[in-house]
Amino acid sequence: MPATNRLAPAIRSVRRGIMSTIWGHLENVHELTAYVPHIQVRTVLPGGIVIRVRANLGAQTLIARGTEPVAAADLRENEFVELSYRHGKERTLEAETIYVRPEQTVVG
């Protein structure tokens, strides 16, 4: 049986502009201390497998908490985020949007 190229559909999807998204907790924000500003998001897959995704922050990266835009410096560790990213050059991930779940207020 001939081998199939299982990566081809994923590559075409990226070229068409489809973004991948991961939901998880913000682990690190390296805006000023790193050569390339980036964030790291941690999520847990079924079976307890922990994965971490690091995405570079660029001038085009949109960051919002609720409906309000925020700066990367205002992100806090352990906040729950939705990170949409594209595959960049040299096997890097480029953050497109970072949506932070607004803090929930307890009414009582």
PASE-905089 format. One record per residue (C-alpha): residue number from 1; x, y, z. Coordinates in Angstrom, 2 decimals. Each point is the difference from the previous one (the first is absolute). Example, Ala and Ser with C-alpha at 12.3 -4.5 7.8 and 13.67 -1.06 7.14 Angstrom:
2
<node><num>1</num><c1>12.30</c1><c2>-4.50</c2><c3>7.80</c3></node>
<node><num>2</num><c1>1.37</c1><c2>3.44</c2><c3>-0.66</c3></node>
***
This chain:
108
<node><num>1</num><c1>0.00</c1><c2>0.00</c2><c3>0.00</c3></node>
<node><num>2</num><c1>1.47</c1><c2>3.41</c2><c3>-0.90</c3></node>
<node><num>3</num><c1>0.74</c1><c2>2.47</c2><c3>2.77</c3></node>
<node><num>4</num><c1>-2.32</c1><c2>2.97</c2><c3>0.22</c3></node>
<node><num>5</num><c1>0.92</c1><c2>3.55</c2><c3>0.86</c3></node>
<node><num>6</num><c1>-2.11</c1><c2>0.67</c2><c3>3.09</c3></node>
<node><num>7</num><c1>1.39</c1><c2>3.53</c2><c3>0.40</c3></node>
<node><num>8</num><c1>-1.23</c1><c2>1.29</c2><c3>-3.35</c3></node>
<node><num>9</num><c1>-3.61</c1><c2>0.84</c2><c3>1.10</c3></node>
<node><num>10</num><c1>1.28</c1><c2>1.87</c2><c3>3.09</c3></node>
<node><num>11</num><c1>2.44</c1><c2>2.02</c2><c3>-2.06</c3></node>
<node><num>12</num><c1>-2.69</c1><c2>0.95</c2><c3>-2.50</c3></node>
<node><num>13</num><c1>-2.30</c1><c2>1.03</c2><c3>2.83</c3></node>
<node><num>14</num><c1>2.65</c1><c2>2.33</c2><c3>1.42</c3></node>
<node><num>15</num><c1>0.65</c1><c2>1.52</c2><c3>-3.42</c3></node>
<node><num>16</num><c1>-3.70</c1><c2>0.71</c2><c3>-0.41</c3></node>
<node><num>17</num><c1>0.09</c1><c2>2.04</c2><c3>3.19</c3></node>
<node><num>18</num><c1>-1.58</c1><c2>-2.37</c2><c3>2.51</c3></node>
<node><num>19</num><c1>1.38</c1><c2>0.68</c2><c3>3.47</c3></node>
<node><num>20</num><c1>0.59</c1><c2>-2.56</c2><c3>2.70</c3></node>
<node><num>21</num><c1>-1.33</c1><c2>0.78</c2><c3>3.47</c3></node>
<node><num>22</num><c1>0.91</c1><c2>-1.26</c2><c3>3.45</c3></node>
<node><num>23</num><c1>-1.73</c1><c2>0.71</c2><c3>3.30</c3></node>
<node><num>24</num><c1>1.88</c1><c2>-0.13</c2><c3>3.26</c3></node>
<node><num>25</num><c1>1.66</c1><c2>1.87</c2><c3>2.81</c3></node>
<node><num>26</num><c1>2.64</c1><c2>2.62</c2><c3>-0.61</c3></node>
<node><num>27</num><c1>3.29</c1><c2>-1.21</c2><c3>1.43</c3></node>
<node><num>28</num><c1>2.47</c1><c2>2.67</c2><c3>-1.06</c3></node>
<node><num>29</num><c1>0.11</c1><c2>3.35</c2><c3>-1.75</c3></node>
<node><num>30</num><c1>3.43</c1><c2>0.98</c2><c3>-1.29</c3></node>
<node><num>31</num><c1>-0.56</c1><c2>3.42</c2><c3>-1.53</c3></node>
<node><num>32</num><c1>3.06</c1><c2>1.97</c2><c3>0.98</c3></node>
<node><num>33</num><c1>2.40</c1><c2>-2.64</c2><c3>1.31</c3></node>
<node><num>34</num><c1>0.21</c1><c2>-2.09</c2><c3>-3.17</c3></node>
<node><num>35</num><c1>1.59</c1><c2>0.66</c2><c3>-3.38</c3></node>
<node><num>36</num><c1>-3.33</c1><c2>-0.93</c2><c3>-1.62</c3></node>
<node><num>37</num><c1>-3.01</c1><c2>0.90</c2><c3>2.19</c3></node>
<node><num>38</num><c1>-2.16</c1><c2>-3.08</c2><c3>0.59</c3></node>
<node><num>39</num><c1>-2.54</c1><c2>-1.66</c2><c3>2.28</c3></node>
<node><num>40</num><c1>-0.31</c1><c2>-3.56</c2><c3>1.20</c3></node>
<node><num>41</num><c1>-3.37</c1><c2>-1.70</c2><c3>0.50</c3></node>
<node><num>42</num><c1>-0.53</c1><c2>-3.25</c2><c3>1.91</c3></node>
<node><num>43</num><c1>-2.93</c1><c2>-2.32</c2><c3>-0.60</c3></node>
<node><num>44</num><c1>-0.92</c1><c2>-3.51</c2><c3>1.12</c3></node>
<node><num>45</num><c1>-1.11</c1><c2>-2.60</c2><c3>-2.53</c3></node>
<node><num>46</num><c1>-2.15</c1><c2>-3.03</c2><c3>0.79</c3></node>
<node><num>47</num><c1>1.98</c1><c2>-2.50</c2><c3>2.03</c3></node>
<node><num>48</num><c1>1.76</c1><c2>2.76</c2><c3>1.94</c3></node>
<node><num>49</num><c1>2.57</c1><c2>0.76</c2><c3>-2.71</c3></node>
<node><num>50</num><c1>1.30</c1><c2>3.54</c2><c3>0.45</c3></node>
<node><num>51</num><c1>1.13</c1><c2>1.93</c2><c3>-3.07</c3></node>
<node><num>52</num><c1>1.51</c1><c2>3.44</c2><c3>-0.24</c3></node>
<node><num>53</num><c1>-0.21</c1><c2>2.26</c2><c3>-3.03</c3></node>
<node><num>54</num><c1>2.33</c1><c2>2.96</c2><c3>-0.47</c3></node>
<node><num>55</num><c1>-1.05</c1><c2>2.69</c2><c3>-2.48</c3></node>
<node><num>56</num><c1>1.86</c1><c2>3.11</c2><c3>-1.06</c3></node>
<node><num>57</num><c1>-1.66</c1><c2>3.38</c2><c3>0.48</c3></node>
<node><num>58</num><c1>0.14</c1><c2>2.31</c2><c3>-2.99</c3></node>
<node><num>59</num><c1>-1.23</c1><c2>3.46</c2><c3>-0.89</c3></node>
<node><num>60</num><c1>-3.12</c1><c2>-1.60</c2><c3>-1.51</c3></node>
<node><num>61</num><c1>-0.91</c1><c2>-1.97</c2><c3>3.15</c3></node>
<node><num>62</num><c1>-3.39</c1><c2>1.05</c2><c3>1.38</c3></node>
<node><num>63</num><c1>-0.36</c1><c2>-0.41</c2><c3>3.77</c3></node>
<node><num>64</num><c1>-3.35</c1><c2>0.56</c2><c3>1.74</c3></node>
<node><num>65</num><c1>-1.55</c1><c2>-0.61</c2><c3>3.41</c3></node>
<node><num>66</num><c1>-3.72</c1><c2>-0.21</c2><c3>-0.58</c3></node>
<node><num>67</num><c1>-0.66</c1><c2>2.73</c2><c3>-2.55</c3></node>
<node><num>68</num><c1>2.83</c1><c2>2.28</c2><c3>1.12</c3></node>
<node><num>69</num><c1>3.42</c1><c2>-0.06</c2><c3>-1.69</c3></node>
<node><num>70</num><c1>2.92</c1><c2>-0.50</c2><c3>2.40</c3></node>
<node><num>71</num><c1>3.79</c1><c2>0.06</c2><c3>-0.26</c3></node>
<node><num>72</num><c1>2.08</c1><c2>-3.14</c2><c3>0.39</c3></node>
<node><num>73</num><c1>1.47</c1><c2>1.51</c2><c3>3.17</c3></node>
<node><num>74</num><c1>-3.50</c1><c2>-0.11</c2><c3>1.54</c3></node>
<node><num>75</num><c1>-0.35</c1><c2>-3.78</c2><c3>-0.40</c3></node>
<node><num>76</num><c1>0.27</c1><c2>-1.99</c2><c3>3.24</c3></node>
<node><num>77</num><c1>1.23</c1><c2>-3.51</c2><c3>0.59</c3></node>
<node><num>78</num><c1>-2.71</c1><c2>-2.68</c2><c3>0.39</c3></node>
<node><num>79</num><c1>-2.63</c1><c2>2.03</c2><c3>-1.87</c3></node>
<node><num>80</num><c1>-2.14</c1><c2>-2.16</c2><c3>-2.28</c3></node>
<node><num>81</num><c1>0.70</c1><c2>0.96</c2><c3>-3.63</c3></node>
<node><num>82</num><c1>-0.97</c1><c2>-0.95</c2><c3>-3.52</c3></node>
<node><num>83</num><c1>3.03</c1><c2>0.22</c2><c3>-2.29</c3></node>
<node><num>84</num><c1>-0.42</c1><c2>-0.01</c2><c3>-3.78</c3></node>
<node><num>85</num><c1>3.24</c1><c2>-0.40</c2><c3>-1.91</c3></node>
<node><num>86</num><c1>1.54</c1><c2>-0.57</c2><c3>-3.41</c3></node>
<node><num>87</num><c1>3.05</c1><c2>-2.01</c2><c3>-0.91</c3></node>
<node><num>88</num><c1>2.84</c1><c2>2.42</c2><c3>-0.64</c3></node>
<node><num>89</num><c1>3.44</c1><c2>-0.26</c2><c3>-1.52</c3></node>
<node><num>90</num><c1>2.58</c1><c2>-2.36</c2><c3>1.47</c3></node>
<node><num>91</num><c1>-2.65</c1><c2>-2.19</c2><c3>1.69</c3></node>
<node><num>92</num><c1>-1.20</c1><c2>2.72</c2><c3>2.36</c3></node>
<node><num>93</num><c1>-3.55</c1><c2>0.86</c2><c3>0.99</c3></node>
<node><num>94</num><c1>-1.18</c1><c2>3.58</c2><c3>-0.49</c3></node>
<node><num>95</num><c1>-2.80</c1><c2>1.21</c2><c3>2.29</c3></node>
<node><num>96</num><c1>-2.89</c1><c2>1.61</c2><c3>-1.88</c3></node>
<node><num>97</num><c1>-2.48</c1><c2>0.51</c2><c3>2.85</c3></node>
<node><num>98</num><c1>0.12</c1><c2>-0.49</c2><c3>3.74</c3></node>
<node><num>99</num><c1>-3.38</c1><c2>0.18</c2><c3>1.65</c3></node>
<node><num>100</num><c1>0.00</c1><c2>0.09</c2><c3>3.80</c3></node>
<node><num>101</num><c1>-3.16</c1><c2>-1.06</c2><c3>1.79</c3></node>
<node><num>102</num><c1>-1.19</c1><c2>3.00</c2><c3>2.01</c3></node>
<node><num>103</num><c1>0.09</c1><c2>-0.41</c2><c3>3.75</c3></node>
<node><num>104</num><c1>-3.24</c1><c2>-1.33</c2><c3>1.35</c3></node>
<node><num>105</num><c1>-1.63</c1><c2>1.93</c2><c3>2.78</c3></node>
<node><num>106</num><c1>-1.86</c1><c2>-1.76</c2><c3>2.76</c3></node>
<node><num>107</num><c1>-3.36</c1><c2>1.53</c2><c3>0.79</c3></node>
<node><num>108</num><c1>-1.26</c1><c2>-0.81</c2><c3>3.43</c3></node>
***
